[in-house]
Amino acid sequence: MIAGNAPPPLLGRAVRHEWALDETWLTVNHGSFGAAPRVVLAAQQDWRRQMESQPTRFMREDLPAALARAGQRLAAFLNADAKDIAFLDNATGGCNAVLRSLRLAPDDEVVVLSHGYGAVRNTVRYVTERAGARMIEAALPFPHPDAEAIIAAIAGALTDRTRVAVIDHITSGSALLLPLCAIIDTCHAAHVPVLVDGAHGPGQVTVDLKALRADWYAGNCHKWLCAPKGSAFLWAAPDRQVELHPLTISHGFEQGFRAEFDWTGTRDSSACLALPAALDFHRRLGDAALRARNAALAAEGARLLADHLGTEIGAGPAFTAAMGVVRIPTPAPATAEWAQRLRRRLLDARTDAPVHALDGAIWLRLSAFAYNELSDFEALASVVASVL
């Protein structure tokens, strides 16, 4: 066990054996789905063994207390109260729960970001269209954003009809770490509540929910915290919980926030129950020092790739964490179809790095995690150059 927050002396290939990653692939895409290490998968399997040894006893007697303990560990990590956190399968489900619990009227507005996650934007489109309301887009300045321009873009989209603003903590396609506290303050000054899509937040950056003062925060644990797939959470401020309901209404209806979300029917909760093991693993690899190391490596890797291709990065270190994007030179119009063709070529070359069409250009997103080292991004530069 490493003392305090100091990282182990070696990361990169020295710890890659902790994961079951295919060594014949170049994996620089931890951001999409994460990767659960062997020790966390073993913890999940042990919870499954307990569940199946006597299912009724487990579901009725063991599960509620086990979920509460896991929630307490997560709450301590996020600087929150455990009673305000409910477990979910993924952050998109949390955003859906909030948005589909709203009582929108015709001509109400919901603000989203131009770089907002597609699935959540679809949810906003669904709930607004059904209510006769409107989805309003705040256009983020990109590339090379600055905080004042970001805040001004969001402030300019708010009106007296805005019922909620959906703000990404870290955007998915463009990997922008947004000035979240200032954005929330701006929205609250306009009397607009804020739903944070924090799918990429926990474990990539430090998340302090009490300091953020959002109204709702939906986050994933399977990405940067390395929990098993199906481990996520929804935090809600106490005054936002009464009207908030899960997507599946079950026996806990109107019995309180946690009661409603903790039991929505029979399901395998082992991914969430293994979260304490994932938090222990994250701490063993360095905790805050690991997050800083990943961010520094991602910045170095992005700059290396941009220099190799003679292009540019999307944003500097002030607006990035453990992901970065690099503009790809294109001989053809920068369409989504062109991006998908390049993505397919990279996969055929056994290289996992997503490619997106954003604001008239093609951008490759890279991630840096504990098992990566600079040589991975040198290899990425060679692969990208060869498939272009």
N, C-alpha and C positions, 0 to 999 in steps of 0.2 A: 504494500500500500504506500502510495506517495503521500508525503506529509503536506498539509495545507493545500494551496492551489497550484503548487509547482508542477509542471508537466513532467512526465517521465523523460529520461535523458534522450530517448530516441522515439520518433514517431515514423510516419511514412511506412516503408517496407518492413521496418522492425516490428510493427504491430499488425501488419496486414493479415497475419495468421489468425487474428481474433475474429475475422469474418470468413464466411464461406464464399467469398467472391471468386468468380471464374478468372484465373490468372491469365487466360488467353485474351481477355478483353481489357481495353483501356477505359477505366471507369472514372470519369471526371464529371459526374452528374448525380452527386449525392442529393441535390436539391429536389429532384422529382419524386422519388419514392423512399429515400433513405436507404439504410441497410442495417438490419438488426445483427449484432454480433452473436457469436455462438453462446456466450454465457447468458445473454438475455433470452435467446430462444430456448435454452435449457430451463430457465425459470418459467417461461410460458408453458412449456411442456409439463412441468411439475404441477402447475395450477390445473392444467387439463386432466392430469392423472387424478388429482384430488376431486375434481368435479365428477369424473366418470366413475369413481370408486363408490359413490353413493349420491346420485344426482339430487334427490329430494333434500337430503340433509344439507348438501352444499348450497343449493339455491336458497333454501329457507333460513339456514342458520349461519353458514360460513361466508357466503357472498356479501351480505350487507356490511359486515364488519371489515372484510378484506377490502372492499371498495372504499370504505371510509378511511382506512389506513393509507391506501394508495393516494387518495385525495389529499390527505394531510401532507404527505411527502411532496406532492406536486405543488400544493399551496405554498409551502415553505420555499420552494425553488422559485416561485413566481411572486413572492411577497404578497400573498393574498390570504383571505380567510377561506378555509376549506368549505364552509357552508355555502359559499358563492360559486363553487366550481362543480360542474356536472361532466361526467364522461360521455364521450360520443365515439363514433367510428372514424370521423374525419372532420376537418374544419369546415368543409363545404356544408356538411350536415348542420353544423352549428349556425352558420350564416343563414341557411334555409329556415331553421327553427325561429330565429329572430325575425327575419323578413316575412315569413308566413304567419307570424303572430301579430303583425301590425294590422291596425284597422285603418286602411287607407280609404280616402274619399276621392271622388272625381276631381281632377285638377291638382291633387297633391303631387309632390315631387320627391324623388329619391335620387340623391347625387351619387354618382360612381366616378371612378377615375378612368381616363382613356387607356391606361395600362392595367386596369383591374383584371382580376382572374376571370377567364371566360365563363366558367361554370357559375360563378357568383353573379356575374353580369346577366347570365341567362335567368337566374332566379329573380333578379330585380325586374327584368323584362316581363317575366311571368306574372309576378304579383302586381306590377303597375298596370299591365294590360287588362287583367281581370277586374281591377278597380276603376278603370278609366283614368288612372293617374299617369304620370310621366317619369321616364328615366332621363336624368340630366347628366351630361358628361362634362367633367372638368378635365381639360386637356393639360397633361403634364408637360413641362418643357423638357425636351430630350433631343439629342444627347446633351451632355454637360449641363445638368440642371443646377440651379442655386436655390437656397431655401426660400428667399423672398419671393421668387417667381412661382415656386410650388404653392406656397401659402396664398399668394394673390390669385392663382388660378382656381383654387378651391373656394376661396372667399367669394370670388366673382360668380361662382355657380350657385351660391346660396340665395334663396329668396324667402319671403314670408310664407311660401307654400312648401318649403322643404321640410319633410317629416323625419328624415334620417340621412346621414352621409355615411357611405360605405368606403372605408379607407384601408388600403393595404398597408401592413406594417413594412413588408418588403415585397415589392412587386415581383410577379413570377417571371414574365418574359424578359423584362428589362433589368431585373435584380436591383432595383433602386431601394435603398434604405431611406425611408422618408422621415422628415422631422416631425415625428408623431405627436409629441407633447404640444408643440406649437400649433399643429393642425387641429388637435382636439380643443385647445384653448380658443382658437379662432371660431370653430363651429359652435362651441358652447356660448361664446359671446353673442352669436346670432340666434341663440336658443334652439340649436339643432343638435340632437343626440348623435352619437358616433358609434357605429358598429365597426370594429377593427377586424379585418381578415388577417389574422396572424398566422396563417398556414406555415410561413417560413421563419417565424420569429423565435420560438423557444429553442434554445440550444445553439442557434446561429448568433444571436445577440442576447444580451442580458434583458430580461423582461421583468419590469417592476410594475405590477398592476395597480398598486396603490398610488404610485407616483404618476402613472399615465392618466388616471381618472377618466378612462373611457366609460361608455355606458354598457357595451358588450365587447368581449374579446373572444374570438374563436381561434384555437391554435391546434397544430398537430404535434404529436410526440413521436411519430414514426419517422420523421425526417431527421432533424439535427440532434434529437435526443436519443435516436437509435432504438426506440421502443418497437415492438412488433407492429405490423400493419394492423390498423383498426384501433389505434390508441390516439385519442384526441380529446379535447375538452372545450367546454363553453363556460366562460366566466360572465356573470351578469351582476351589475351593481344592485344592491338590495332593493332600491326603489324601482328597478326595471324587471323584477322577477314575477310580480303578480300576474301580469298579462302574457308571460312567456311560457310557451308550451312546446314539448317535443313534437316531432313530426308524427309519431305514433302515440295516440292517446290510449292509455291503459289504466290499470287499477289505481295508479297514483294520482289520477286527475283531481285537481284542486286540493291536493294534500300537501302542497309546498313544492318549491323549485327542485330540490334534490329528490324528493319522493317521486315526482313525475318522470324525471330523466333517468333515475337509477333503475327503474323497472319499466320497460316498454314492451315486455314479452320475453320469452325464453331466447337467450342468445349466449354466445361464447364470449365472456368478459375477460378471458385470460390475457389478451393483449394489454388491457389496462392494468390488470393485476401484476403484470410483469414490469410495470413502469418503475417501481422502486429499484429493481435490478438495473434498469437502463440509467437511472439517475446515479446509482453507485458507479456504473461504468463510466459515465460522463465525468464524474468527479475524479475517478482514478486516472483518466487521461489528461486531467489538468483543469477542468471546469472553466473558469474565466480565462485562464492562460491558454487553454485549448482554443477557445473562441477567438482570442486575439491572434494566435498563431495561424488559424485557418484563414482569417481575414487578410493577414499579411501575405500568406501564400497565394490566395486567390488574386490579390492585387498584382503580385509579381508574375503570376501565370498569365493574367490578362494582358499585362504590358508586354510580356515576352511574345505572346501570340500576335498582338497588334503590330509589334515591331517586325516580326517575321513576315507578316502579310502586307506591311506598309500601309496600315489603316489606323483606326483609332479605337479607344475604349469608350464605353457609353457614359461612364461617370468616374470621378476620382474617389479616393478612399473615404472622403467625408460622407459619401452617399452609397457606399457599398459595404458589405460584410464578407461572408465566405463564398459569395458568388460574384461573378463579373460578366459583362458582355463585351464582345469585340465585333466590330463591323466587318462583314465579309464582302470583299469586292465581287461585284456581279457583272457579267457581260450582258445580262438581260434585265428586263424590268424586275424590281424587287417585289415579287408577289409571294403569297402564301404557298402557292404551288411550287415555286422555285425553292423556297425554304424547305418544303417537305422532300423535294428530290435530293437536296444536299443532305438532309437528315437521313434519308434512306441510304445514300452512298456511305455515310459515316458508319451506320449500323452494319452495312455489308463489309466494311473494313474493321469490324469488331471494336468500334469506338462509340462510346455512349456520351454524347454531348448534344443537347437540344438546340434547334435552330428556329428562329422566329422572324417573321416580317413585321417590322415596327417602324412607323412613321417614315415610310418611303425607303427603308434600307433593310438589309438582311443582317441579323445579329446572331452570333453564336454565344450561348451561355455556358460558362464553365463553373464548376464547384470545386472547392478545396476542403477536404476533410482529413481526419487523423491519419488515414491510410494513404493519403496522397503525399507526393513530394515533387520538387521542381522538375525532376526528370519526366514526370507524367505530362507536364505541359510542354516540355520540349518535344516529346513524342506526339502530342496533340498537334503542334505546329506542323510537324512533318506530314502527318496524316491529312490534315486539312489542305495543305498545299498540294498534296498529291491527288486528292479527289476533286479539287476545283477544276 
